[in-house]
């Protein structure tokens, strides 16, 4: 029989810049925060402090040695993982807001980090000014109709590479059906690229 136990443990995140605006960047599957955050150095020149949390699942990308990646969750212990990473993100945000009053808060998610961000915003007290959605989908467990009051005040922008191999017709239709059904406003930004963060397009929306 499965049992649970609560533990206290340390968890890391990465930070760049010392601006008065706060930008959270949530990485995709198989990435590491220390590398992902490097993409967003240009945001520090615009007055942002960039914070990159990291999924707590670590694994070798190939075999049993070499490069390591991180994941926010898998299908195993799914609900527990979601609860744990929301608590982790909440702890980071509580610490940062206790130390400083921010002029603006922006949350960016990429790929698997999009679903992570949607769940975090839906379940927590963080109230970002902007939500930048890069090549990801609304997770099925976040009902935007029920959570409309949370997402309505947030300026949301969706970024999609026209050559993204994950940008199938079904996936695009599912995304737009979900957004249209909730009657939320969202700006669409496309770019000539693949499954990636287009930093130039992102910076233009900050």
ABEGO torsion letter per residue (X at the ends): XBBBBBBBBBBBBBBBEABABBBBBBBBBGBBAAAAAAAAAAAAAAGBBBBBBBBABBBBABEABEBBBBBABBABGAAAAAAAAAAAAAAAAAAAAAABBBABBBBBBBEAAAAAAAAAAAABABBBABBBBBGBBBBAABBAAAAAAAAAABBBBBBBBAABAABBAAAAAAAAAAAAAAGBBBBBBBBBBBBBBBAAAAAAAX
